[in-house]
């Protein structure tokens, strides 16, 4: 069974998302530029919110078009993938939004490599796109079955979650695909910790699993609610976007989970800076 989030990404149940979000807690509260912040793409109200790790939140940008994924470049510019408009936009630190790339059909995840090239999955087209710094896009990988999460390991190897076949693939520099692990139901988000362990969110399983470099899978945390995007902070805490109940979970390295933010509006993408 696939998550409602993924079906929304490929346009099958978009209407089910309407009105399911809440208001942003603490909107318009000033945030110091010296503080590390969690950035949240709210699909339900077309905003990007940012929250300090001490719980102070404000709204960075509004008026987006179905934001589903976030990624920072090396200069600190935030890139947001918009499902509804099929675009990638840039957002600077003041909240100014500019166009970057168009005709990106149903984007579901995005990540930068070390050279500044942006990689984006298209769940509907079954592709991974490479987008150069000038916004020019090319198809890097095709023929995937509902690709969702993307992540680079510490050696610069790209991994993609192939949701339709419940597997995680390694992607070679030439686009060659190798199966890394299979059997994780409804894989959505991918993220590596500092030790090089891969974490995979299972939407329909409401859980997150760990995968060792050898491909061994172990349970990490459960009782989530349609978990999607994930990100680690510098102390090893994992933040997970729960689309099903409009919250962000904060999970300590020992697997202890608490609600970090609530009252969001279909949070899909996360980034930390």
ZANU-665295 format. One record per atom (N, C-alpha, C): x negated, y, z negated. Coordinates in pm, whole numbers, plus 50000, padded with zeros to 5 digits. Layout:
BEGIN
XYZ
...
//
This chain:
BEGIN
499154987950000
500005000050000
499125012450000
499395021850088
498605033950098
499215044950012
498365054049967
498835064849882
499655074949960
500585081649890
501365092249952
500475103250005
499325105249940
498395115649985
497875112650124
497465100350147
496935097050278
498005098150385
499205093250357
500285094550454
500565109150484
500465117750385
500665131950409
499595137350503
498375132550486
497275137250570
497495133950717
498115122650745
498305118950885
499705122550933
500425130450851
501675136250898
502895127450884
502835116950800
503975107950790
504945111950679
504425117950572
505315121750462
504995135750413
504685144650502
504345158250462
505435164550378
506695162050411
507795168050337
507825163850192
507285152150160
507315147550022
506455156049932
505535163849989
504665172049908
505295185449873
506295189449945
506845202749925
507445204149787
507025214749717
507625218049589
507195209349473
506175200749492
505805191849382
504735197749294
504245209649326
503185215649246
503715225549146
502875228849048
503225238848949
502445251548972
502615261148883
501885273748894
500485272148840
499585280848885
498205280148840
498075285648700
497515277748612
497275282148476
496195292848474
496475304148413
495445314248395
495085321848520
495965322448619
495665329448743
495285343948717
494265348648791
493785362548789
492965366048665
492515356248589
491615359048477
490205360448532
489475371348504
488125373048556
487195361848510
486305357648598
485355347048568
483955352148595
483045349948501
481665354448517
480975346848629
480175353848710
479465347448820
478335338448772
477985339148644
476905330848593
477405317148548
478705314948546
479255302548497
479465292448610
479175279748579
479495269048672
481005267648680
481505266148803
482945265548821
483355253548906
484505248248873
485135237848952
486115244349049
485955241549177
486825247249280
487845236649321
489105240849333
490215231549353
491045235949474
491175227149572
492065229749685
493465225149648
494405234449644
495805231449613
496605230949743
496875218849789
497635216949912
499045222749899
499625221449780
501025225049761
501335239749769
500365248449735
500645262849744
499605270349828
498795262749904
497865268650001
496855278149937
496305274049823
495315282149754
494065274049724
492995281349692
491825275549627
491675282549493
491715274649387
491525279849252
490125276249206
489625283549106
488335280149047
488485280848896
487845271548830
487965270348685
486585268148626
486255275748523
484995273248455
485095260248378
483975254648342
483975242348265
484405244648122
484715257248089
485265260747957
486755263647966
487365261748083
488805262348093
489405275648133
488625284948187
489165297748234
489335296948385
490535300048434
490835298248575
491275311148642
490895312548769
491445323148853
491645317548993
492235325449080
492525321249216
491505327949308
490755319949384
489755325449476
490375329949607
491265321749663
491845324849794
493255319349803
494105326249878
495475321749902
495795323350050
496975319050090
497375320350229
496675310850323
496165299650270
495515289650354
496605281250423
496215270450487
497185262750566
496995247850543
497445243350424
497305229250390
495895225250356
495235232150260
493855228750226
493755214950162
492815206750211
492695193050161
491285189350117
490265196850158
488885193150124
488025205550113
486995204750027
486095215950001
484645211050007
483755219950052
482315217150048
481555230250051
480475231049974
479595242749974
478405240250065
477995250750139
476735249850211
475595254150118
474365253850167
473215256750082
473155271350038
473875280050109
473905294250073
475015297649975
475805287749938
476885290149842
478195294449903
478315293250035
479585296350102
480465283950097
481735285950061
482665274850048
483405272550180
483475260050221
484195256350343
485425248250303
486565251950359
487825245150328
488405239150455
488795226550447
489445219850560
490945220950543
491615226250646
493065228250644
493755217950732
494595209550670
495315199350745
496345205450840
497165214550788
498275219750867
497805227250991
496785235550973
496285243651085
495215236551167
494735224951119
493655217551188
492415226251205
492015232951097
490885242151101
489955239950984
488745245450998
487815247150887
487605262150871
487765267050747
487535281250719
486435282850616
485785294450619
484765297950521
485345307850421
484955306350294
485395315550190
484165320250113
483925333250112
482775338350038
483135340449891
482185345149812
482375346249667
483425356549628
483785365449719
484825375449691
486205370549730
486285358749793
487565353449837
487925356949980
487015363450052
487265366850192
487205354150277
488255352050357
488385339950438
488115343250585
487245335350649
486965336950792
487035323450861
487265323650991
487365311351069
485985305451095
485895292151095
484645285351127
484805275451242
485805266651234
486005256751340
487495254151357
487885250851479
489285247951510
489405234151574
490645229951595
490955217151659
490335205451584
490405206151450
489955195251364
491215188151316
491595177651382
492905171451362
492985163651231
493885167751144
494125160951016
492835157950940
492065168150903
490845165750826
491185160050689
490325151350638
490585145250508
489425146650410
488205148550459
487055150550371
485965157550450
485025163850379
483915170650446
482705170750355
481515170550416
480275170650340
479165176050429
478215183450369
477055188550442
475875179050429
475075178150536
473805171150524
472715181250490
471475176650479
470385185250435
469995195850538
470445194350662
470125204050766
471205214550784
472295213450710
473385223050722
474465219250820
474415207050872
475485202150959
476635197150873
477845200850910
479035196750836
479645184450902
479935174350820
480605162150866
482035162150812
482995159150898
484405159550861
485095146950912
485875140350826
486675129050871
488035133850919
488505127751027
489865129651077
490625116651057
491525116550959
492265104250929
493135100051046
493745109551113
494655106351223
493925101351346
492785107451379
492045103751500
491095092051478
490835088651351
489895077851323
488475081251356
488095093851332
486765098451371
486055105551257
484745106851273
483925116051194
483375126251292
483605138951262
483095149751345
481825155551285
480905159951370
479755167951329
480005182251376
479885191751284
480125205651319
478855213551291
478295219451395
477065227351384
477345240651316
476275247951285
476415260551212
477185271151290
477285269451422
478055279051502
479515274851519
479925263951452
481295259351459
481595249651572
480595246451652
480775236851761
480865222651706
481885215351746
482075201851692
481895191251799
481375179751757
481235168051844
481695155851765
482175145751837
482565133251772
481315125151743
481085122251615
479925114651573
480235099751566
481405096251510
481855082351498
483325081951538
483715071551610
485115069751646
485535055451616
486835052651632
487335039051615
487535034651472
487545044151377
487775040751238
489275039451210
489605032751100
490995030951059
491275039450936
491835051050960
492155060650853
490945063950766
489915070050821
488765074050739
489145085150643
488665084250520
488975094450419
487695100250361
487205095050248
486085101150178
484755100050251
483885109950225
482535110350278
481565113750166
480365108050170
479325111850074
477965107550128
476955115650099
475565112050129
474905106750003
474105095950016
473315091449902
472025099649894
471195096649794
469995104649771
468955103049881
469125092949966
468215091050079
468755096950209
469885103750200
470465110050318
471285100950405
471675089350353
472525080150427
473985083750402
474765084450508
476175088150500
477045075850477
478025077250388
479005066850361
480395072350389
481285063750441
482655067750469
483615057250414
484705061950355
485775052950310
486725050650427
486855037950467
487795034450573
489065029050506
489985038150482
491175035050403
492015024050466
492155024250596
493025014650663
492585000250651
491294997950627
490754984450613
490194981850474
490424991150381
489994989450241
488524986050230
487694993850298
486264991450292
485485004450297
484225003550254
483285014750260
482195011050359
481885020250449
480905017850553
479705027050537
478525021850572
477345030150589
477285034850734
476885047350751
476815052950885
475355056150917
474815049851019
473435052451058
473275065951124
472035070251140
471765083251201
472285084151343
472445072551409
472965072251545
474455069151550
475105068851431
476535066051425
476885051351412
475875042751405
476125028451388
476735025651251
477755017151247
478475014151124
478075000651069
477865000150936
477564987750865
478464986950743
479134975550725
479984974150607
479124973650481
479494981950383
478784982250255
479534974250150
480834976450140
481654969150043
483094969250092
483844958850058
485254958150095
486064953649975
487394954649988
488274949549884
488754959749783
488324972349793
488844982749705
490104988349771
491234986749705
492504990849763
492605005949779
493025010249897
493325024449922
492175033649882
490955031449934
489835040049896
490025054149952
489825064049867
490015078049907
488725085949892
488425090749770
487255098949748
485995090749724
484855096549764
483545090549739
482645101049676
481815096749581
480805105649523
479715097049460
478455101649470
477335094849406
476965101949277
476575094149174
476035100349054
474525102249070
473905107748966
472475110948974
471605098548988
472125087148943
471365074648951
471555067449084
472395072849171
472615066649301
473725056449306
474565056149201
475715047249200
476885054149270
477575046849356
478705052349430
479985050349351
480805060949344
482115060249279
483185061749387
484205053249378
485275052849478
486615054249408
487425063949450
488775064949394
489725056349475
490555048849403
491565040249464
492925046549441
493525051949548
494785059249533
495905050649480
496205039649547
497305031149503
496965023449377
495665021449350
495255014749227
495155023849108
495255036949130
495175046949023
493935045048937
492835041949003
491595038548934
490395044049010
489245043748943
487955046649006
487035034848980
486315030649084
485375019549074
483955024449100
482995017349040
481585019849064
481045009049158
480145013149247
479525003649339
478015005549332
477304994949295
475844995749286
475224996349424
473934998949429
473234999549558
473254986149630
473474975349553
473554962049613
474964958449656
475914967449631
477304965049671
478154958249566
477664957249442
478454951149335
479474961249283
480734957049276
481824965949236
482204963349091
482394974149014
482874972848877
483874983948847
484784981048757
485814990748719
485195001748632
485625014248655
485125025348573
486225031648489
487325035948550
488395042248474
489715040048547
490785038748469
492115036848525
493125046548468
494405043548486
495515051748439
495465065848496
494985066948620
495015079548692
496335080448769
496465090448856
497735092048928
497455096949071
497325087449162
496915090249300
495615098349304
494525092649251
493255099849250
492705101549391
492105113049415
491555116049548
490115120749533
489875133649554
488515139149552
487905138349412
486565137049409
485835136249282
484545144149293
484035148749177
482765155849173
482155154249035
480815153449028
480105152548901
479555166148861
479515168748729
478775180348680
477365176048641
476565185448594
475145182648568
474915173648448
475925171848364
475775163248247
476395149448267
476855146648388
477375133348417
478855131448398
479585142248370
481035141248362
481615140948503
482605132348524
483255131048654
484615137948651
484865146548750
486155153348762
486905147148879
488185143848855
488985136548953
490295144048977
490615146549103
491885152849139
492975142249144
494015144149061
495165135149059
496325141649133
496565137049254
497615142949335
499005139849279
499145128149218
500455123849173
501045131649058
500195137448972
500725145248859
500105159148848
499455163748954
498955177548961
497985181148850
497055171948822
496065174148718
494655171048770
493675175548692
492285171348708
491895163648583
491415151448600
490905143748487
489405146148473
488945146848349
487525147748319
487135134648251
486195127548311
485815114348260
484355114648218
484115111748091
482755111448037
481995099448092
480665099348080
479885088048131
480305074448075
480895074347954
481325061647896
482715057447943
483335065248031
484655061848084
485815067848009
485545075547905
486615082247830
487215093447915
488535093247931
489205102748020
490095112347943
490025125147980
490905135447925
491455143948040
492565150848015
493115160048114
492355173248102
491715177248210
490935189648210
491765201548255
492565199748359
493455210148411
494795203848445
495875211048416
497205206448455
497945217748524
499155214948573
499975225248634
499475230048768
498765221448841
498265225148973
499335222549079
498965223849205
499935222349314
499385212949420
499515199949393
498985189549480
497495191649505
496665189949401
495225191949417
494615180649500
493945184249607
493385174349698
491865174549699
491265186249716
489815187349727
489185193649605
487965189249572
487195194849462
485775197949508
485195208349447
483775211449465
483305218449340
482025217149310
481475223149188
480275231649225
480225243649165
479055252149187
478935262249074
//
